[in-house]
Amino acid sequence: MFKKAFSLSLIALFLQAPICFAYGETDSDVEHLNTVDNAKIDLVKVTNGGNVIQKENILVVNFAQNFNSKYYKVGDYVQFSFDNDLKTKEGTLIIPCGSSLIAKVSCIEKPKWFSRNAKVFLEFTHILLPDGQNIPVALQLASHKKYLQEGAKETAGKIAAYTLSIGGVGSGLGAAIGVAAGHTITGLIIGGSVGGGVGLISGVVSPGLHYKAKKGEKLILEVQDNLKVPCQ
């Protein structure tokens, strides 16, 4: 009876003890990332044997080079950079400046008619630290779209460019007709209206845009599974 009671006591103590042995550490603290204000979570487990960025944290990286989906295909790799140290609010360095995030193009949908822009799907594979260590990652875009694509602003700009360019041609033609008939101003108005309308329609039905990003442009990512990073 005594042995049974002693065993139950040991089990109770075991269940109440903090679970720190999963990574082989005995000491751990919970600190907080300082990336974006609207992150679902900002917790980092800081331990002697490595730091664990908790699932649903947000990471911010930058394009390491100019990107244009026109020149990429499935299987190509894209490099992103950590242009600043990733630290906790408490001051612990998690990922040093100069680290790289590597992604592979898993799918590209080319631009389609009626201004449907290209879509670029990325599979984020690993972080490469400055000392050469590779860290496997599970990340995805933090936006509601899980792919890269030009937005409404860029699409509207393309349509406006079509409208202006073809509208200019229409105005020139209208002016020529108007001069011949002795009504230059009328010709400009009619020609501009017709040309602009044709340009607007052409801009809408034409193929959409390739996805472009400049070197240094930010990309916001969400951690999909706890990410363990060696102590820096």
C-alpha positions in Angstrom: 0.0 0.0 0.0 2.9 2.3 0.9 4.6 1.6 -2.4 1.4 2.3 -4.4 0.9 5.6 -2.6 4.6 6.6 -3.2 4.3 5.8 -6.9 1.1 7.9 -7.2 2.9 10.8 -5.5 5.8 10.6 -7.9 3.4 10.6 -10.9 1.6 13.7 -9.5 4.9 15.5 -9.1 5.9 14.6 -12.6 2.7 15.9 -14.1 3.1 19.2 -12.2 6.7 19.8 -13.2 7.4 22.1 -16.1 8.1 20.2 -19.3 11.6 21.6 -20.2 13.3 18.3 -21.2 11.9 18.2 -24.7 14.9 20.1 -26.1 17.3 19.1 -23.3 17.2 22.4 -21.4 16.6 23.0 -17.8 16.0 26.8 -17.9 13.5 28.7 -20.0 11.9 32.1 -20.2 9.0 33.4 -22.3 9.8 36.6 -24.1 8.0 38.6 -26.8 8.8 39.4 -30.4 8.5 43.0 -31.7 7.6 42.7 -35.4 4.1 43.9 -36.1 1.3 45.2 -33.9 -1.5 42.9 -35.2 0.3 39.6 -34.7 -1.9 36.8 -33.3 0.9 35.9 -30.9 4.3 37.3 -30.0 5.7 34.6 -27.7 9.2 33.2 -27.9 10.5 30.4 -25.5 14.1 31.4 -24.7 16.2 28.5 -23.4 19.8 27.5 -22.9 19.7 25.1 -25.9 17.8 27.2 -28.4 15.0 29.7 -28.8 11.5 28.6 -30.0 9.4 31.1 -32.0 5.8 30.0 -31.3 3.3 29.2 -34.0 1.3 32.1 -35.4 4.1 34.6 -34.8 4.9 37.1 -37.6 8.2 37.4 -39.4 9.2 40.3 -41.8 11.7 39.7 -44.5 12.8 41.6 -47.6 13.3 40.6 -51.2 17.1 40.0 -51.7 16.9 40.9 -55.4 14.4 42.4 -57.9 11.7 39.8 -58.7 9.6 39.5 -61.9 7.4 36.4 -62.3 7.9 36.7 -66.1 11.4 35.3 -65.7 10.7 32.5 -63.1 9.4 29.0 -63.4 8.4 26.2 -61.1 11.3 24.9 -59.1 13.3 28.2 -59.1 14.5 29.5 -55.8 13.9 33.0 -54.4 16.0 34.5 -51.7 14.8 36.9 -49.0 16.9 38.6 -46.4 16.6 39.7 -42.7 17.8 43.3 -43.1 17.6 43.8 -39.3 18.3 41.8 -36.2 15.2 39.9 -35.1 15.1 40.5 -31.3 12.6 40.1 -28.5 11.4 43.1 -26.7 13.5 41.9 -23.8 16.6 42.1 -25.9 17.4 38.5 -26.9 18.8 38.1 -30.4 16.7 35.4 -32.2 17.7 35.7 -35.9 20.7 37.9 -36.8 20.8 40.5 -39.6 22.3 39.0 -42.7 20.4 35.7 -42.4 18.5 34.6 -45.5 15.1 32.9 -46.0 15.0 30.6 -49.0 11.7 29.8 -50.9 11.0 27.6 -53.9 8.5 28.6 -56.6 5.8 25.8 -56.3 3.4 27.2 -58.9 3.1 30.2 -61.3 -0.2 31.1 -63.0 0.6 33.4 -66.0 -1.4 36.6 -66.6 -4.7 35.9 -68.3 -7.1 37.9 -70.4 -9.5 40.4 -68.9 -6.7 41.8 -66.7 -6.3 38.7 -64.5 -2.9 39.1 -62.9 -0.2 36.4 -62.5 -0.2 34.4 -59.3 3.1 33.2 -57.7 2.9 30.4 -55.0 6.0 30.0 -52.8 7.1 27.1 -50.6 9.4 28.5 -47.9 12.1 25.9 -47.2 14.7 27.1 -44.7 16.6 30.0 -43.1 20.3 30.2 -43.7 22.2 31.8 -40.8 25.4 33.8 -41.4 27.4 30.9 -39.8 26.1 28.5 -42.4 23.5 26.7 -40.3 20.2 25.7 -42.1 16.9 25.9 -40.1 13.9 24.1 -41.7 10.8 26.3 -41.6 7.0 26.1 -42.0 5.9 29.6 -43.1 3.1 31.1 -45.2 2.1 34.6 -46.4 0.3 36.5 -43.6 -2.2 38.0 -46.1 -5.6 36.5 -46.9 -4.2 35.6 -50.3 -1.7 32.7 -50.0 0.1 33.8 -53.2 1.9 36.9 -54.6 -0.1 39.0 -57.0 -0.2 42.6 -58.2 -3.1 44.5 -56.5 -6.0 46.6 -57.7 -3.9 49.8 -57.7 -1.4 48.4 -60.2 -4.2 46.9 -62.4 -6.0 50.3 -62.5 -2.7 51.9 -63.5 -2.3 49.5 -66.4 -5.9 50.2 -67.6 -5.4 54.0 -67.2 -2.2 53.8 -69.3 -4.1 52.0 -72.1 -6.8 54.6 -71.9 -4.4 57.5 -72.2 -2.2 56.0 -74.9 -5.1 55.0 -77.2 -7.0 58.1 -76.3 -4.1 60.2 -77.5 -4.1 58.4 -80.8 -7.9 58.9 -81.1 -7.5 62.6 -80.3 -4.8 63.0 -83.0 -7.0 61.3 -85.5 -10.0 63.4 -84.5 -7.9 66.6 -84.8 -6.9 65.6 -88.3 -10.5 65.0 -89.4 -11.6 68.2 -87.6 -8.9 70.3 -89.4 -10.0 69.0 -92.7 -13.6 69.9 -91.9 -12.7 73.2 -90.3 -13.7 72.1 -86.8 -10.4 71.4 -84.9 -11.9 71.6 -81.4 -14.8 69.4 -82.2 -12.5 66.8 -83.7 -10.3 66.8 -80.6 -13.3 66.2 -78.3 -14.9 63.4 -80.4 -11.5 61.8 -81.2 -10.5 61.9 -77.5 -13.7 60.4 -76.4 -13.7 57.6 -78.9 -10.0 56.9 -78.4 -10.3 56.9 -74.6 -13.2 54.5 -74.7 -11.3 52.1 -76.9 -8.3 52.4 -74.6 -10.4 51.6 -71.6 -11.9 48.5 -73.2 -8.5 47.4 -74.4 -7.0 47.8 -70.9 -9.8 45.8 -69.3 -9.8 42.8 -71.7 -6.0 42.6 -72.2 -3.9 40.2 -70.2 -3.1 41.1 -66.6 0.2 41.9 -65.0 3.2 39.8 -64.0 4.1 40.0 -60.3 7.0 42.4 -59.7 8.9 43.3 -56.5 11.9 45.5 -56.0 15.0 44.5 -53.9 14.3 45.5 -50.3 10.5 45.3 -50.6 9.0 43.7 -47.5 7.1 40.4 -47.2 5.1 39.5 -44.1 5.0 35.9 -43.1 3.2 33.8 -40.5 4.9 30.9 -38.6 2.9 27.8 -39.2 4.7 25.5 -36.7 7.0 26.2 -33.7 10.3 27.3 -35.1 13.4 26.4 -33.1 16.5 28.6 -33.7 20.0 28.0 -32.2 21.1 30.5 -29.6 23.0 33.4 -31.1 
